[in-house]
Amino acid sequence: MRRRPGIGGLQTHAAARDQFRLLGENVAKIRTDLMKEQLATFRSQLEDFARKHKNDIRKNPAFRSQFHEMCAKVGVDPLASNKGFWAELLGIGDFYYELGVQIVDICLATRAHNGGLINLQELCHLLRQRRKSDRGVVSEDDCLRAISKLKVLGSGFEVISVGKRKLVRSVPTELNKDHNEILELAQAQGFVTVFEVERRLSWSSGRAIDALDTLLDEGLAMIDDGHRDGRRRYWFPCVSTISSSIAVDS
């Protein structure tokens, strides 16, 4: 018959378990402290790097993008506030704040034309036109970072991907899978017809017309009935290769 462990054995086992637990906690604390020390060193080096290259960060969009990637790796967000060390050193908080305001203005100015959905490339082009003295310093990455900060407004600003293009949405319109497929199809020519949607997507006439009418009602499409074949064209300014000619005042 197997003997059960006595009181002494149980106490010894409990003491050993407590020692292992304390050892594990000490190892975890040492690792945490070491990581904190390494992060503090990285942040210090990042600050030194920023001081040394602040002009490149301000003026060179590619360099600025790489700087943001380095910041993300050590948990630093230079855009978290327009006050503090990073804002005083680089002024990039103010840069993105100004960019965000200009993006909102452009989206509002072009909304009647595109229904609140604008191609990211076109938005950047209009931004460079508006910032005439600094045309070369605004990149798509800058636009994306500024737009990400606009989400706090709760006004529908969002970047969506349709096919190979990125579109900026400035109205709280929900696009479903059918709408996205039509927008992707329209990228080739800037427009689609009901017949083309039926043939290319293997949809019924009712499904195609319903999706197109919704896009039309939302202001994302314009109709063109002046063709010999009698087929209505649904034009989409947000994916058309013809850029919006709407003037954006500075």
HELIX and SHEET records of a PDB file:
HELIX    1   1 ILE A    7  LYS A   52  1                                  46    
HELIX    2   2 LYS A   54  LYS A   59  1                                   6    
HELIX    3   3 PRO A   61  LYS A   73  1                                  13    
HELIX    4   4 PHE A   85  LEU A   90  1                                   6    
HELIX    5   5 ILE A   92  ASN A  114  1                                  23    
HELIX    6   6 LEU A  120  ARG A  130  1                                  11    
HELIX    7   7 LYS A  132  VAL A  137  5                                   6    
HELIX    8   8 GLU A  140  LEU A  150  1                                  11    
HELIX    9   9 LYS A  151  LEU A  153  5                                   3    
HELIX   10  10 LYS A  177  ALA A  186  1                                  10    
HELIX   11  11 VAL A  194  LEU A  201  1                                   8    
HELIX   12  12 SER A  205  ASP A  217  1                                  13    
SHEET    1   A 3 LEU A 117  ASN A 119  0                                        
SHEET    2   A 3 ARG A 165  ARG A 169 -1                                        
SHEET    3   A 3 GLU A 158  VAL A 162 -1                                        
SHEET    1   B 3 PHE A 191  VAL A 192  0                                        
SHEET    2   B 3 ARG A 233  TRP A 235 -1                                        
SHEET    3   B 3 MET A 222  ASP A 224 -1                                        
END                                                                             
